[in-house]
Amino acid sequence: MNEDLQSSYDRVAEDYASQFCDELDKKPFDRKMLDWLAERVNESGVICDMGCGPGQIARYLHEHGAKACGVDLSTEMLKHAQRLNPDIPFRQGNMLALTDIADGSYTAIAAFYSIIHIPRSSVVEALRELKRVLSPRGLLLLTFHIGQQIIHRDEWWDKEVSLDFIFFETEEMKGYLKTAGFELEEVIERDPYADVEYQSRRAYIFARRP
């Protein structure tokens, strides 16, 4: 699964970066959630943009005074992230095994739609790995598409890919987070922005490592 995921995003990295690098300009609610995350961290440590893609989340946090970094599976995506954001550190990592990242490295993690490629059977494992790299009382902001479906893509921007986009029910994800040992703080949902993004309802969960 990780090989397909990595190679697929490597192939579309340039197109993806072009389309999504400025997406937050059109998403005021997402900006508000990131503002809220940064306020809670209050410059006390590093916020990791987990599954960072071209680094748009890390850039927003950095521009608003937070210490930010990014982690992604795709080497090509990381090249674009570093090119677009030369002042932010980025590194390669697999959410299921962040082997090069020490326990407690981050005060907070912003995981915007990075969970959507993790099979349900592995979600708790991934969340436990995120909890491991959070400092005690560290904060996770997790976002995902709400639903039960799995959308498979074999082609994206006229390039061959093999990607599953997995939707989760909010109560389902809350259960996974609790099983992984997180404390839930805030759960918020919103309708999609018309003509801006895929037309799915979205969930935002703030959860804390004990």
C-alpha positions as CSV (number, residue, x, y, z in Angstrom):
1,M,0.0,0.0,0.0
2,N,2.7,2.5,0.9
3,E,4.6,1.8,-2.3
4,D,1.5,2.5,-4.4
5,L,0.8,5.6,-2.3
6,Q,4.3,7.0,-2.5
7,S,4.7,6.3,-6.3
8,S,1.3,7.7,-7.1
9,Y,1.9,11.0,-5.3
10,D,5.4,11.2,-6.7
11,R,3.9,11.1,-10.2
12,V,1.3,13.8,-9.5
13,A,3.4,16.0,-7.2
14,E,3.9,18.8,-9.6
15,D,0.2,19.0,-10.6
16,Y,-0.9,18.6,-6.9
17,A,1.5,21.4,-5.8
18,S,0.2,23.7,-8.5
19,Q,-3.4,23.2,-7.6
20,F,-3.3,23.0,-3.8
21,C,-0.3,25.1,-2.6
22,D,-2.6,28.1,-2.1
23,E,-5.9,26.3,-1.2
24,L,-6.1,27.9,2.2
25,D,-6.8,31.3,0.6
26,K,-10.3,30.0,-0.2
27,K,-10.9,28.1,3.1
28,P,-11.5,30.5,5.9
29,F,-12.7,27.8,8.3
30,D,-9.5,25.8,7.8
31,R,-7.5,28.9,8.6
32,K,-9.5,29.5,11.7
33,M,-8.8,25.9,12.9
34,L,-5.1,26.4,12.3
35,D,-5.2,29.7,14.2
36,W,-6.9,27.9,17.0
37,L,-4.2,25.2,17.0
38,A,-1.4,27.8,17.0
39,E,-3.0,29.7,19.8
40,R,-3.2,26.6,22.0
41,V,0.4,25.8,21.3
42,N,1.3,29.4,21.9
43,E,4.9,29.2,20.5
44,S,5.8,26.5,23.1
45,G,7.1,24.0,20.5
46,V,7.0,22.7,17.0
47,I,3.8,22.0,15.0
48,C,4.2,19.2,12.5
49,D,2.3,19.3,9.2
50,M,1.8,15.5,8.9
51,G,1.3,14.3,5.4
52,C,2.3,17.8,4.3
53,G,2.1,17.6,0.5
54,P,3.5,20.9,-0.9
55,G,3.5,22.3,2.6
56,Q,0.6,24.7,2.5
57,I,-0.4,24.0,6.1
58,A,3.1,24.4,7.4
59,R,3.5,27.6,5.5
60,Y,0.3,29.1,7.0
61,L,1.5,28.2,10.5
62,H,5.0,29.5,9.9
63,E,3.6,32.8,8.5
64,H,1.5,33.2,11.6
65,G,4.3,32.9,14.1
66,A,4.4,29.1,14.8
67,K,7.4,26.9,14.6
68,A,6.4,24.5,11.8
69,C,7.8,21.5,10.0
70,G,6.5,19.0,7.5
71,V,6.5,15.2,7.0
72,D,5.4,13.4,3.9
73,L,5.8,9.9,2.3
74,S,6.4,11.3,-1.2
75,T,9.9,12.3,-2.1
76,E,8.7,14.4,-5.1
77,M,6.1,16.1,-3.0
78,L,8.8,17.0,-0.4
79,K,10.9,18.6,-3.2
80,H,8.0,20.9,-4.1
81,A,7.3,21.7,-0.4
82,Q,11.0,22.7,0.1
83,R,11.0,24.7,-3.1
84,L,7.9,26.6,-2.1
85,N,8.8,27.0,1.5
86,P,12.6,27.2,1.8
87,D,12.5,28.4,5.4
88,I,10.6,25.4,6.7
89,P,12.2,22.0,7.4
90,F,10.7,19.0,5.7
91,R,11.5,15.3,6.0
92,Q,10.2,12.0,4.6
93,G,8.2,9.7,6.9
94,N,5.6,7.0,7.0
95,M,2.7,7.6,9.4
96,L,2.6,4.0,10.3
97,A,6.3,3.9,11.3
98,L,7.9,7.3,11.9
99,T,11.2,5.5,12.6
100,D,13.4,8.5,12.3
101,I,11.4,10.7,14.6
102,A,12.0,10.5,18.3
103,D,9.3,10.2,21.0
104,G,7.8,13.5,22.0
105,S,9.3,15.5,19.1
106,Y,6.3,17.7,18.4
107,T,4.1,19.9,20.6
108,A,1.3,19.6,18.1
109,I,0.4,17.8,14.8
110,A,-1.8,19.1,12.1
111,A,-2.9,16.1,10.1
112,F,-5.1,17.5,7.3
113,Y,-6.6,14.7,5.3
114,S,-3.5,12.5,5.8
115,I,-5.5,9.8,7.5
116,I,-7.6,9.3,4.3
117,H,-5.2,6.8,2.7
118,I,-4.9,4.6,5.9
119,P,-7.0,1.4,5.8
120,R,-9.5,1.2,8.6
121,S,-7.6,-1.8,10.0
122,S,-4.5,0.3,10.4
123,V,-6.0,3.6,11.6
124,V,-5.4,3.0,15.3
125,E,-1.8,1.9,14.6
126,A,-1.2,5.2,12.7
127,L,-2.8,7.3,15.5
128,R,-0.7,5.6,18.1
129,E,2.4,6.5,16.1
130,L,1.2,10.1,16.0
131,K,0.7,10.0,19.7
132,R,4.2,8.6,20.2
133,V,5.8,11.6,18.5
134,L,3.7,14.1,20.4
135,S,5.0,15.5,23.6
136,P,3.0,14.9,26.8
137,R,-0.2,16.9,26.5
138,G,0.6,17.5,22.9
139,L,-2.3,18.3,20.6
140,L,-3.5,16.7,17.4
141,L,-5.8,18.4,14.9
142,L,-7.1,15.7,12.6
143,T,-9.3,16.3,9.5
144,F,-11.1,13.9,7.2
145,H,-14.0,13.5,4.8
146,I,-17.2,12.3,6.5
147,G,-18.8,9.1,5.2
148,Q,-18.4,5.4,4.7
149,Q,-17.3,5.1,1.1
150,I,-13.9,4.4,-0.4
151,I,-13.2,6.2,-3.7
152,H,-10.5,4.5,-5.8
153,R,-8.6,6.4,-8.5
154,D,-6.5,4.9,-11.2
155,E,-5.8,8.2,-13.0
156,W,-5.2,11.7,-11.8
157,W,-4.2,14.7,-14.0
158,D,-3.8,12.1,-16.8
159,K,-1.2,10.2,-14.8
160,E,-1.5,6.6,-13.7
161,V,-2.1,6.2,-9.9
162,S,-3.5,3.7,-7.5
163,L,-5.1,5.6,-4.6
164,D,-7.9,4.9,-2.2
165,F,-9.6,7.9,-0.6
166,I,-11.2,6.6,2.6
167,F,-14.1,8.4,4.3
168,F,-14.8,8.0,8.0
169,E,-17.8,8.7,10.2
170,T,-17.1,11.1,12.9
171,E,-18.2,8.8,15.7
172,E,-16.0,6.1,14.1
173,M,-12.9,8.3,14.2
174,K,-13.6,9.4,17.7
175,G,-13.6,5.7,18.7
176,Y,-10.3,5.1,16.9
177,L,-8.7,8.1,18.7
178,K,-9.9,6.9,22.1
179,T,-8.6,3.4,21.4
180,A,-5.3,4.9,20.5
181,G,-5.2,6.7,23.8
182,F,-6.1,10.2,22.9
183,E,-8.3,12.5,25.0
184,L,-11.0,14.2,22.8
185,E,-11.3,18.0,23.2
186,E,-13.3,19.5,20.3
187,V,-15.2,17.9,17.4
188,I,-16.4,20.2,14.6
189,E,-18.0,19.5,11.2
190,R,-18.6,21.7,8.2
191,D,-20.2,21.6,4.8
192,P,-18.0,21.8,1.8
193,Y,-17.1,25.1,0.1
194,A,-18.9,25.2,-3.3
195,D,-16.6,25.4,-6.3
196,V,-13.5,25.2,-4.1
197,E,-13.1,21.6,-3.0
198,Y,-14.5,18.1,-3.3
199,Q,-18.1,18.2,-2.2
200,S,-17.9,16.2,1.0
201,R,-18.8,17.1,4.5
202,R,-15.6,17.6,6.7
203,A,-14.7,16.8,10.3
204,Y,-12.1,18.5,12.4
205,I,-11.1,16.8,15.7
206,F,-8.8,18.3,18.4
207,A,-7.4,15.5,20.5
208,R,-4.7,15.5,23.1
209,R,-2.0,13.1,24.2
210,P,-2.4,12.4,28.0
